[in-house]
Amino acid sequence: ILSSVCAYIAAKNSQISLNIIAFLGGTALIHFLYVLISNGFTFGDLDFQSLSSDEEKHNYQSTAYYFGFVAVFFISQLFSYKNSSIRRLVSFIFIIGVILVMSLVGARGSVLAILFTFLVIFLIAKQMRLFKITIMALLVFAVSMVIINIDFFFENLTIFHRFQSLSDGSDSSKRIFLFTSAFDMWTSSPSNFIFGGGISTFPSYINKHSAGWYPHNFLLECLAEGGIISVI
């Protein structure tokens, strides 16, 4: 019901939707800063930092999720033809800043989602060629700084270590295993392809019966357990 209401509001007035997104993300950001300051802030504390101060409810994904709201809002401001050049520049700086914080937290999926969103809007936005060239130049500069200072970023950004762990097989979250298992489950038979293996059957498919085992990807989880019908 909540999703339907949000979709209706977005369809009727995109600006209201963006304002709500900015409010939710901004509130999370303020709370995040409060948690850091109250615990005595150090950059090392950003690794897998949760919005909750309760250790039993520790979840760094929620941090990246709400920070993504802030990034989406500023991406929309960056490509809005109504905004001035100064406002667009400020929006670009905030986007880089949010991505940096998400990288410090270690949220791989959220950072990739924001970068993909940026790329799609960049490609479809009806902007002047000079504006897009400027954005590309800024991105090339940012990427160049990362490459030049790669040792610094590997030392200080958790996300670099987490991406590296995917390639060397040391990823404790077993994302590659979970992704491939979910895909294999979906394509294991014609019936699974269409209808899926059944709700909450993924743990049994990978012979894991304790809590917390799921594909860690909403689309793959839907396909594996609900088939193509659940996605449609």
Phi, psi and chi 1 to 4 in degrees:
 res  aa     phi    psi   chi1   chi2   chi3   chi4
   1 ILE       -  -45.0  -65.4  175.2      -      -
   2 LEU   -61.9  -41.1  178.6   60.3      -      -
   3 SER   -62.8  -39.8  -62.1      -      -      -
   4 SER   -65.2  -41.3  -60.8      -      -      -
   5 VAL   -63.9  -44.0  171.3      -      -      -
   6 CYS   -63.2  -41.7  -69.1      -      -      -
   7 ALA   -64.1  -38.7      -      -      -      -
   8 TYR   -65.1  -44.7  176.8   78.9      -      -
   9 ILE   -62.4  -43.1  -66.1  174.5      -      -
  10 ALA   -62.7  -38.4      -      -      -      -
  11 ALA   -69.5  -33.6      -      -      -      -
  12 LYS   -83.0  -38.6  -69.5  -64.0 -176.5  179.8
  13 ASN  -151.3   99.9 -166.0  -44.4      -      -
  14 SER   -67.1  -30.9   58.9      -      -      -
  15 GLN   -66.8  -40.2 -172.6   56.8   50.7      -
  16 ILE   -61.9  -41.0  -69.2  178.9      -      -
  17 SER   -60.5  -44.8  -59.5      -      -      -
  18 LEU   -63.9  -39.1  -73.2  172.5      -      -
  19 ASN   -64.9  -39.3  -69.4  -19.7      -      -
  20 ILE   -65.3  -43.5  -67.2  173.9      -      -
  21 ILE   -60.0  -44.4  -73.2  173.4      -      -
  22 ALA   -63.7  -39.4      -      -      -      -
  23 PHE   -64.5  -46.3  173.6   76.7      -      -
  24 LEU   -63.7  -46.1  -68.4  173.9      -      -
  25 GLY   -65.4  -42.5      -      -      -      -
  26 GLY   -63.8  -40.4      -      -      -      -
  27 THR   -61.7  -43.5  -58.0      -      -      -
  28 ALA   -63.6  -39.2      -      -      -      -
  29 LEU   -64.2  -44.0  179.8   59.8      -      -
  30 ILE   -62.8  -42.9  -67.4  172.2      -      -
  31 HIS   -64.5  -38.6  178.1   68.6      -      -
  32 PHE   -60.1  -46.2  179.4   78.4      -      -
  33 LEU   -63.4  -37.7  -66.7  174.0      -      -
  34 TYR   -62.3  -44.8  168.0   76.7      -      -
  35 VAL   -61.8  -43.0  170.7      -      -      -
  36 LEU   -64.1  -47.7  -73.1  179.4      -      -
  37 ILE   -65.5  -40.2  -66.5  171.9      -      -
  38 SER   -67.8  -24.4   60.9      -      -      -
  39 ASN   -95.9    0.2  -67.5  -28.3      -      -
  40 GLY    83.3   94.4      -      -      -      -
  41 PHE   -69.9  131.8  172.9   74.8      -      -
  42 THR  -143.5  152.4   63.4      -      -      -
  43 PHE   -62.2  -28.2  -82.4  104.2      -      -
  44 GLY   -64.6  -25.4      -      -      -      -
  45 ASP   -72.3  -11.2  -66.6  -25.2      -      -
  46 LEU   -75.0  -19.1  -71.9  172.7      -      -
  47 ASP   -59.4  116.3  -69.1    1.4      -      -
  48 PHE    54.9   33.3  -55.0  106.2      -      -
  49 GLN   -69.2  130.3  177.4   63.2   52.1      -
  50 SER   -96.3  157.7  173.1      -      -      -
  51 LEU   -74.4  -19.6  -72.4  172.4      -      -
  52 SER   -94.4  138.2  175.2      -      -      -
  53 SER   -86.0   -5.5   56.1      -      -      -
  54 ASP   -84.5  117.3 -173.3  -14.9      -      -
  55 GLU   -60.9  -30.4  -70.9  -64.5  -31.4      -
  56 GLU   -72.8  -17.3  -65.0 -176.6   -1.7      -
  57 LYS  -113.1   23.4  -62.3  179.4 -179.7  179.2
  58 HIS   -66.0  123.7 -167.7   86.6      -      -
  59 ASN  -154.3   99.5 -175.5   -5.6      -      -
  60 TYR   -70.6  -22.8   75.5   93.7      -      -
  61 GLN   -61.9  -34.9  -71.8   96.9  -23.3      -
  62 SER   -65.7  -34.0   62.9      -      -      -
  63 THR   -60.4  -51.3  -55.8      -      -      -
  64 ALA   -65.2  -35.3      -      -      -      -
  65 TYR   -59.4  -49.3  175.9   77.0      -      -
  66 TYR   -75.8  -32.6  -75.9  106.3      -      -
  67 PHE   -64.6  -31.0  -79.9   12.6      -      -
  68 GLY   -60.2  -32.6      -      -      -      -
  69 PHE   -60.0  -43.8  -75.1    2.9      -      -
  70 VAL   -62.1  -43.8  178.8      -      -      -
  71 ALA   -63.1  -43.3      -      -      -      -
  72 VAL   -61.4  -41.9  167.3      -      -      -
  73 PHE   -60.1  -47.4  172.3   76.8      -      -
  74 PHE   -72.7  -27.4  -78.1  109.9      -      -
  75 ILE   -63.4  -41.7  -71.2  173.3      -      -
  76 SER   -64.4  -36.5   69.9      -      -      -
  77 GLN   -70.3  -34.9  -62.3  -56.2  -61.6      -
  78 LEU   -62.8  -39.4  176.2   65.4      -      -
  79 PHE  -100.4   11.6  -68.8  103.4      -      -
  80 SER   -82.0  122.2  173.9      -      -      -
  81 TYR   -69.2  -13.6   64.6   89.1      -      -
  82 LYS   -79.2  -18.6  -62.9  179.5 -179.2  178.9
  83 ASN   -85.5  151.8  -69.8  -25.2      -      -
  84 SER   -76.8  167.8   64.0      -      -      -
  85 SER   -62.0  -38.1  -61.0      -      -      -
  86 ILE   -64.4  -43.5  -63.4  -61.6      -      -
  87 ARG   -66.1  -35.9 -170.0  166.0 -176.9  176.2
  88 ARG   -67.3  -40.6  -73.1  177.1  175.9  176.2
  89 LEU   -63.3  -42.8  178.0   59.9      -      -
  90 VAL   -62.0  -41.1  170.8      -      -      -
  91 SER   -62.2  -41.9  -63.1      -      -      -
  92 PHE   -63.2  -41.7 -176.7   80.7      -      -
  93 ILE   -63.0  -41.5  -67.1  172.3      -      -
  94 PHE   -65.9  -38.2  -91.9   95.3      -      -
  95 ILE   -61.0  -47.3  -66.7  167.7      -      -
  96 ILE   -61.4  -41.8  -63.9  -62.1      -      -
  97 GLY   -62.8  -44.0      -      -      -      -
  98 VAL   -65.2  -43.4  171.6      -      -      -
  99 ILE   -62.0  -37.5  -68.5  176.6      -      -
 100 LEU   -63.6  -45.3  178.4   61.6      -      -
 101 VAL   -63.9  -42.5  172.6      -      -      -
 102 MET   -62.2  -33.9  -67.0  167.7   72.1      -
 103 SER   -69.8  -36.9  -61.2      -      -      -
 104 LEU   -65.0  -38.5  -72.9  166.0      -      -
 105 VAL   -67.0  -34.6  171.6      -      -      -
 106 GLY   102.4   22.5      -      -      -      -
 107 ALA   -88.6   93.8      -      -      -      -
 108 ARG   -66.4  -52.1  -66.2  173.6  -61.3 -161.9
 109 GLY   -61.9  -40.8      -      -      -      -
 110 SER   -66.4  -40.7  -62.4      -      -      -
 111 VAL   -64.7  -43.5  169.7      -      -      -
 112 LEU   -62.3  -39.0  -70.4  176.6      -      -
 113 ALA   -64.4  -41.2      -      -      -      -
 114 ILE   -66.6  -43.1  -68.8  -58.7      -      -
 115 LEU   -63.6  -39.1  -67.4  175.8      -      -
 116 PHE   -66.4  -42.6  179.5   76.2      -      -
 117 THR   -60.5  -44.2  -59.6      -      -      -
 118 PHE   -59.7  -45.5 -175.7   94.5      -      -
 119 LEU   -62.8  -44.8  176.9   61.8      -      -
 120 VAL   -62.9  -48.3  170.2      -      -      -
 121 ILE   -65.3  -37.2  -63.6  179.6      -      -
 122 PHE   -60.1  -40.4  175.9   80.8      -      -
 123 LEU   -73.8  -35.3  -67.4  174.5      -      -
 124 ILE   -96.1  -13.5   65.6  175.3      -      -
 125 ALA   -65.6  138.3      -      -      -      -
 126 LYS   -91.5   81.4  -63.2  179.2  179.3  178.2
 127 GLN  -120.6  162.9  -58.7  -74.1   -4.4      -
 128 MET   -65.8  150.4  -66.9 -175.3  -62.3      -
 129 ARG   -59.7  -39.4  178.9  177.8  -64.6 -178.6
 130 LEU   -60.4  -40.1  178.9   59.6      -      -
 131 PHE   -62.9  -45.5  172.1   74.6      -      -
 132 LYS   -66.9  -36.3  -71.8 -167.3  172.3 -176.4
 133 ILE   -63.7  -39.7  -68.7  175.5      -      -
 134 THR   -62.8  -44.6  -57.2      -      -      -
 135 ILE   -61.9  -43.8  -66.5  -61.9      -      -
 136 MET   -62.2  -40.1  -70.5 -178.8   64.3      -
 137 ALA   -63.7  -41.7      -      -      -      -
 138 LEU   -64.8  -40.3  -69.7  171.9      -      -
 139 LEU   -65.9  -43.0  -70.5  174.6      -      -
 140 VAL   -60.8  -40.5  169.0      -      -      -
 141 PHE   -62.6  -44.8  174.7   77.0      -      -
 142 ALA   -63.0  -44.7      -      -      -      -
 143 VAL   -64.5  -39.5  172.1      -      -      -
 144 SER   -61.7  -40.6  -60.6      -      -      -
 145 MET   -63.7  -37.5  -70.6  -62.3   98.9      -
 146 VAL   -65.0  -45.7  171.7      -      -      -
 147 ILE   -64.2  -44.2  -65.2  174.3      -      -
 148 ILE   -63.4  -37.3  -67.6  172.4      -      -
 149 ASN  -108.6   37.3  -59.1  -78.4      -      -
 150 ILE   -60.1  -37.3 -168.1   67.8      -      -
 151 ASP   -63.2  -40.4  -68.7  -22.9      -      -
 152 PHE   -62.7  -44.5  170.3   81.9      -      -
 153 PHE   -68.5  -37.1  -75.1  102.5      -      -
 154 PHE   -64.3  -33.0 -101.3  105.2      -      -
 155 GLU   -76.6  -31.9 -177.9  179.3  -12.6      -
 156 ASN  -112.0  -21.9  -67.2  -79.8      -      -
 157 LEU  -102.6  116.7  -64.8 -172.0      -      -
 158 THR   -58.5  -33.8  -55.9      -      -      -
 159 ILE   -62.7  -32.0 -165.2  171.0      -      -
 160 PHE   -65.0  -42.6  -82.1   79.2      -      -
 161 HIS   -64.5  -37.3  -63.2  -74.5      -      -
 162 ARG   -70.7  -36.7  -59.9 -158.8   68.7 -146.9
 163 PHE   -68.0  -39.4  -85.5  121.1      -      -
 164 GLN   -63.4  -36.5 -175.8 -178.4   38.4      -
 165 SER   -64.6  -24.2   68.3      -      -      -
 166 LEU   -67.9  -34.7  -68.2  175.7      -      -
 167 SER   -85.0  -31.0   60.2      -      -      -
 168 ASP   -97.1    2.9   61.0   22.2      -      -
 169 GLY    79.9   11.3      -      -      -      -
 170 SER   -98.9   10.5   62.0      -      -      -
 171 ASP   -69.5  111.7 -177.0   25.3      -      -
 172 SER   -68.4  -22.0   59.9      -      -      -
 173 SER   -81.3   -9.8   65.5      -      -      -
 174 LYS    53.9   41.7  -60.0 -174.9 -178.4  -62.0
 175 ARG   -62.2  -45.1  -71.9  -67.6 -162.7  -87.8
 176 ILE   -61.6  -43.2  -60.8  -62.0      -      -
 177 PHE   -60.3  -44.6  166.2   72.2      -      -
 178 LEU   -67.3  -42.4  -65.5  172.4      -      -
 179 PHE   -62.6  -49.4  -67.6  165.4      -      -
 180 THR   -67.1  -35.2   55.3      -      -      -
 181 SER   -65.9  -41.0  -63.8      -      -      -
 182 ALA   -64.2  -42.0      -      -      -      -
 183 PHE   -65.3  -42.4 -176.3   80.6      -      -
 184 ASP   -62.8  -39.8  -69.5  -17.5      -      -
 185 MET   -62.7  -42.7  179.3  178.5  174.3      -
 186 TRP   -64.8  -40.0  174.9   46.2      -      -
 187 THR   -97.1   10.6   57.0      -      -      -
 188 SER   -71.7  -21.0   60.3      -      -      -
 189 SER  -159.9  158.7   68.7      -      -      -
 190 PRO   -58.6  -38.3  -26.4   35.9      -      -
 191 SER   -67.5  -40.1   61.0      -      -      -
 192 ASN   -65.9  -35.9  -87.2   24.2      -      -
 193 PHE   -61.9  -39.8 -175.3   85.1      -      -
 194 ILE   -86.9  -49.3  -60.6  173.2      -      -
 195 PHE  -108.1  -11.1  -58.4  107.7      -      -
 196 GLY    82.2  174.3      -      -      -      -
 197 GLY   -87.4   -6.8      -      -      -      -
 198 GLY   113.2  148.2      -      -      -      -
 199 ILE   -62.9  131.8  -56.9  -59.6      -      -
 200 SER    66.0   23.9  -60.5      -      -      -
 201 THR   -96.3   -7.7   56.9      -      -      -
 202 PHE   -59.4  -44.1  178.3   75.3      -      -
 203 PRO   -57.3  -39.3  -26.0   36.8      -      -
 204 SER   -66.6  -35.6  -62.5      -      -      -
 205 TYR   -62.7  -35.6  179.7   79.2      -      -
 206 ILE   -98.6   12.3   59.4  173.8      -      -
 207 ASN    60.0   39.8  -64.7  -43.6      -      -
 208 LYS  -122.0  125.1  -58.6  -69.2 -175.9 -179.7
 209 HIS  -118.6    4.2  -56.8  -73.0      -      -
 210 SER   -90.4  164.4   57.5      -      -      -
 211 ALA   -69.7  150.7      -      -      -      -
 212 GLY   101.1   -0.2      -      -      -      -
 213 TRP   -95.9  111.6  -72.7   96.7      -      -
 214 TYR  -154.1  165.4   59.5   99.0      -      -
 215 PRO   -64.0  -14.3  -25.8   35.8      -      -
 216 HIS    60.0   27.6  -78.5  -89.9      -      -
 217 ASN  -153.7  118.7 -178.3  -75.8      -      -
 218 PHE   -61.1  -43.4 -179.9   72.2      -      -
 219 LEU   -64.3  -46.6  178.3   59.6      -      -
 220 LEU   -65.0  -35.9  -73.1  174.2      -      -
 221 GLU   -65.0  -42.4 -174.4  171.2    8.4      -
 222 CYS   -62.6  -44.3  -71.2      -      -      -
 223 LEU   -65.8  -44.0  -70.0  172.0      -      -
 224 ALA   -66.6  -42.8      -      -      -      -
 225 GLU   -99.7  -21.3  -62.9 -174.3  -14.4      -
 226 GLY  -122.8   -3.5      -      -      -      -
 227 GLY    72.1 -175.0      -      -      -      -
 228 ILE   -64.6  -27.2 -164.6   70.0      -      -
 229 ILE   -61.7  -40.6  -71.7  179.9      -      -
 230 SER   -66.5  -29.9   67.0      -      -      -
 231 VAL   -77.1  -41.0  175.4      -      -      -
 232 ILE   -63.8      -  -63.2  174.6      -      -
